[in-house]
């Protein structure tokens, strides 16, 4: 996955006459990664909140809320579609343990953090900032939904289950839909498109479109899927683009948290 980290160049002392001043600049995230002890090299909120380790810690409440809620209500309760498909893929591969999917999700984020060579730390204050950022971004998406509803009114509302079941389902949607469609499908689509010679940024742009179309279409699949409507399909596609851009720019934690927060704002409040 391509890195879109902020770079904050700074100079360690006076530059040597005639030397290229760019040679004295450092990437803050790289300096922290390499274990620099200078407080000036501390990673800021925007960089630290993108790291896989911080994303993991931030999304653990979604894992516990969804998996614990499903166990509390009984495994026969309706589950999020992305959760079902991911478990079916694991079952087909011969891995049928119930707790394997959340475990694989956690281990995957830890492995990603290791591959990125980030330092194994996070700051609790960053988690509070991420929660606030997710609420703001969810409100932005809700505003876009209201705008679309004004320009293109929705015909009928859906019948919702009980409050507890809805909250559990929204936690699962924020977690596993982002795992499936953004964390797995988006880079896979970019890789395939890159192999087809749509190199670089065009490949990632096309991957955002393809994964968002599949994300929207998935809501109409299966016995519990919605009845197809071009209104809802269009909005879900735009929401998929929104979440994909968030993943690329702000990381998995912000994308998953914003997704869950939006669903909670719409379905509970």
C-alpha positions as CSV (number, residue, x, y, z in Angstrom):
1,X,0.0,0.0,0.0
2,X,1.4,3.4,-0.9
3,X,2.6,5.7,1.9
4,X,1.1,9.2,2.0
5,X,2.8,10.3,5.2
6,X,3.4,14.0,5.9
7,X,7.0,15.1,5.7
8,X,8.2,17.9,8.1
9,X,11.8,18.7,7.1
10,X,14.1,20.3,9.8
11,X,17.8,21.0,10.0
12,X,20.1,19.7,12.6
13,X,22.6,22.5,12.9
14,X,24.0,24.9,10.4
15,X,24.4,23.6,6.8
16,X,27.9,23.4,5.4
17,X,28.6,26.0,2.9
18,X,28.0,24.9,-0.6
19,X,26.1,21.8,0.6
20,X,22.6,21.0,-0.6
21,X,20.4,22.1,2.3
22,X,18.0,19.2,1.4
23,X,20.8,16.8,2.6
24,X,20.3,18.2,6.2
25,X,16.5,17.5,6.3
26,X,14.9,14.6,7.9
27,X,11.5,12.9,7.6
28,X,10.0,13.1,11.2
29,X,8.3,9.7,10.9
30,X,11.6,8.1,9.7
31,X,13.6,9.7,12.5
32,X,11.1,8.4,15.1
33,X,11.2,5.0,13.4
34,X,14.9,4.8,13.7
35,X,14.7,5.5,17.4
36,X,15.9,9.1,17.5
37,X,15.7,10.4,21.0
38,X,15.4,14.1,20.2
39,X,11.9,15.3,21.3
40,X,11.8,17.4,18.2
41,X,11.6,14.1,16.3
42,X,8.4,13.1,18.0
43,X,5.8,12.0,15.5
44,X,2.8,14.3,15.3
45,X,-0.9,13.4,15.4
46,X,-1.4,13.2,11.7
47,X,1.4,10.7,11.2
48,X,0.9,8.7,14.3
49,X,-2.8,8.2,13.8
50,X,-2.1,6.6,10.4
51,X,0.1,3.9,11.8
52,X,-1.3,0.3,11.8
53,X,-0.6,-0.1,15.5
54,X,-2.6,3.0,16.4
55,X,-5.3,1.9,14.1
56,X,-5.4,-1.5,15.8
57,X,-5.7,-0.1,19.3
58,X,-8.3,2.4,18.0
59,X,-10.5,-0.3,16.4
60,X,-10.2,-2.9,19.1
61,X,-13.4,-1.6,20.8
62,X,-15.2,-2.3,17.5
63,X,-13.9,-5.9,17.5
64,X,-15.0,-6.5,21.1
65,X,-18.3,-4.8,20.7
66,X,-19.2,-6.7,17.5
67,X,-17.9,-10.2,18.4
68,X,-19.0,-9.9,22.0
69,X,-22.4,-8.6,20.9
70,X,-22.9,-11.4,18.5
71,X,-22.0,-14.0,21.1
72,X,-24.4,-12.3,23.6
73,X,-27.3,-12.2,21.2
74,X,-26.5,-15.7,19.8
75,X,-24.6,-16.8,16.7
76,X,-27.9,-17.2,14.9
77,X,-28.4,-13.4,14.9
78,X,-28.0,-11.7,11.5
79,X,-24.4,-10.8,10.9
80,X,-22.7,-8.2,8.7
81,X,-22.3,-9.4,5.1
82,X,-18.6,-8.7,4.9
83,X,-18.1,-10.7,8.1
84,X,-20.0,-13.7,6.6
85,X,-18.0,-13.6,3.4
86,X,-14.7,-13.4,5.1
87,X,-15.6,-16.3,7.4
88,X,-16.7,-18.3,4.4
89,X,-13.4,-17.7,2.7
90,X,-11.6,-18.9,5.8
91,X,-13.8,-21.9,6.0
92,X,-13.2,-22.8,2.3
93,X,-9.4,-22.6,3.1
94,X,-9.9,-25.1,5.9
95,X,-9.8,-22.6,8.8
96,X,-13.2,-22.8,10.5
97,X,-12.5,-21.5,14.0
98,X,-15.0,-18.9,15.1
99,X,-12.5,-16.5,16.6
100,X,-10.0,-16.8,13.7
101,X,-11.3,-13.8,11.7
102,X,-10.8,-11.2,14.5
103,X,-7.5,-12.9,15.3
104,X,-6.4,-12.7,11.7
105,X,-7.5,-9.0,11.5
106,X,-5.5,-8.2,14.6
107,X,-2.4,-10.1,13.5
108,X,-2.7,-8.6,10.0
109,X,-2.5,-5.0,11.4
110,X,0.4,-6.0,13.6
111,X,2.2,-7.6,10.6
112,X,1.6,-4.4,8.6
113,X,3.0,-2.3,11.4
114,X,6.1,-4.5,11.4
115,X,6.6,-4.3,7.7
116,X,6.3,-0.5,7.8
117,X,9.1,-0.4,10.4
118,X,7.2,1.9,12.6
119,X,8.0,2.2,16.3
120,X,6.0,0.0,18.6
121,X,4.2,2.7,20.6
122,X,1.1,4.9,20.5
123,X,-0.1,7.8,22.5
124,X,-3.5,7.6,24.3
125,X,-4.2,11.3,23.5
126,X,-4.0,10.4,19.8
127,X,-6.9,8.0,20.3
128,X,-9.1,10.8,21.6
129,X,-8.2,13.0,18.6
130,X,-9.0,10.1,16.3
131,X,-12.5,9.7,17.9
132,X,-13.2,13.3,17.4
133,X,-11.9,13.3,13.8
134,X,-14.1,10.3,13.0
135,X,-17.2,12.1,14.4
136,X,-16.4,15.2,12.3
137,X,-15.9,13.1,9.1
138,X,-19.0,11.1,9.8
139,X,-21.0,14.4,10.2
140,X,-19.5,15.5,6.8
141,X,-20.7,12.3,5.2
142,X,-24.1,12.6,6.9
143,X,-24.3,16.1,5.4
144,X,-23.6,14.8,2.0
145,X,-26.4,12.2,2.5
146,X,-28.8,14.9,3.5
147,X,-27.8,17.0,0.5
148,X,-28.4,14.0,-1.8
149,X,-31.8,13.4,-0.1
150,X,-32.8,17.0,-0.9
151,X,-31.8,16.7,-4.5
152,X,-32.9,13.1,-5.0
153,X,-35.4,12.1,-2.3
154,X,-35.3,8.6,-0.9
155,X,-38.6,6.7,-1.5
156,X,-39.0,4.5,1.5
157,X,-37.3,3.7,4.8
158,X,-36.1,0.3,5.8
159,X,-37.4,-1.7,8.8
160,X,-34.7,-1.8,11.4
161,X,-34.1,-4.5,14.1
162,X,-33.8,-3.6,17.8
163,X,-31.4,-0.9,19.1
164,X,-28.8,-3.3,20.6
165,X,-28.7,-5.4,17.4
166,X,-28.3,-2.3,15.3
167,X,-25.4,-1.0,17.3
168,X,-23.7,-4.3,17.1
169,X,-24.3,-4.5,13.4
170,X,-22.9,-1.0,12.9
171,X,-19.7,-1.9,14.7
172,X,-19.3,-4.9,12.5
173,X,-19.9,-2.9,9.3
174,X,-17.3,-0.3,10.3
175,X,-14.8,-3.0,11.1
176,X,-15.2,-5.8,8.6
177,X,-16.5,-3.9,5.6
178,X,-13.4,-1.7,5.8
179,X,-11.2,-4.8,6.2
180,X,-12.8,-6.5,3.1
181,X,-13.4,-3.6,0.7
182,X,-10.6,-1.2,1.7
183,X,-7.8,-3.0,3.5
184,X,-7.9,-6.1,1.3
185,X,-9.7,-5.3,-2.0
186,X,-8.4,-1.8,-2.6
187,X,-4.7,-2.7,-2.8
188,X,-5.5,-6.0,-4.5
189,X,-7.4,-4.1,-7.2
190,X,-4.6,-1.5,-7.5
191,X,-2.0,-4.4,-7.9
192,X,-4.1,-6.1,-10.7
193,X,-4.7,-2.8,-12.5
194,X,-1.0,-2.0,-12.2
195,X,-0.2,-5.3,-13.8
196,X,-2.5,-4.3,-16.6
197,X,-0.2,-1.3,-17.2
198,X,-2.4,1.3,-15.4
199,X,0.6,2.2,-13.3
200,X,1.0,4.5,-10.4
201,X,-1.7,6.9,-9.3
202,X,-4.1,6.0,-12.2
203,X,-4.1,2.4,-10.9
204,X,-5.0,3.5,-7.4
205,X,-7.7,5.9,-8.7
206,X,-9.3,3.1,-10.7
207,X,-9.0,0.7,-7.7
208,X,-10.9,3.2,-5.6
209,X,-13.7,3.2,-8.2
210,X,-13.8,-0.6,-8.6
211,X,-13.7,-1.3,-4.9
212,X,-16.4,1.3,-4.3
213,X,-18.7,-0.2,-6.9
214,X,-18.3,-3.6,-5.4
215,X,-18.9,-2.2,-1.9
216,X,-22.2,-0.6,-3.1
217,X,-23.3,-3.7,-5.0
218,X,-22.6,-6.0,-2.0
219,X,-25.5,-4.4,0.0
220,X,-28.0,-6.0,-2.4
221,X,-26.6,-9.5,-2.2
222,X,-28.1,-12.4,-0.3
223,X,-31.4,-13.0,1.4
224,X,-31.0,-10.1,3.8
225,X,-29.7,-7.7,1.1
226,X,-31.6,-4.5,0.3
227,X,-33.9,-4.2,-2.7
228,X,-31.8,-2.5,-5.4
229,X,-32.5,1.2,-5.9
230,X,-30.3,3.5,-8.0
231,X,-30.6,6.2,-5.2
232,X,-29.0,4.0,-2.5
233,X,-26.6,2.4,-4.9
234,X,-25.2,5.8,-5.9
235,X,-24.9,7.0,-2.4
236,X,-23.2,3.8,-1.2
237,X,-20.7,4.1,-4.2
238,X,-19.9,7.7,-3.1
239,X,-19.5,6.6,0.5
240,X,-17.2,3.8,-0.7
241,X,-15.0,6.4,-2.5
242,X,-15.1,8.5,0.7
243,X,-13.9,5.7,2.9
244,X,-11.3,4.6,0.3
245,X,-9.8,8.1,0.2
246,X,-9.8,8.1,4.0
247,X,-7.9,4.8,4.1
248,X,-5.2,6.1,1.7
249,X,-4.9,9.5,3.3
250,X,-5.7,8.9,7.0
251,X,-5.3,5.2,7.6
252,X,-7.4,2.2,8.5
253,X,-8.4,3.4,12.0
254,X,-9.9,6.6,10.8
255,X,-11.7,4.9,7.9
256,X,-13.2,2.2,10.1
257,X,-14.1,4.6,12.9
258,X,-15.8,7.0,10.5
259,X,-17.7,4.2,8.9
260,X,-19.0,3.0,12.3
261,X,-19.7,6.5,13.5
262,X,-21.7,7.4,10.4
263,X,-23.9,4.2,10.7
264,X,-24.5,5.0,14.4
265,X,-25.5,8.6,13.6
266,X,-27.9,7.5,10.9
267,X,-29.3,4.4,12.6
268,X,-29.4,5.2,16.2
269,X,-29.7,9.0,16.7
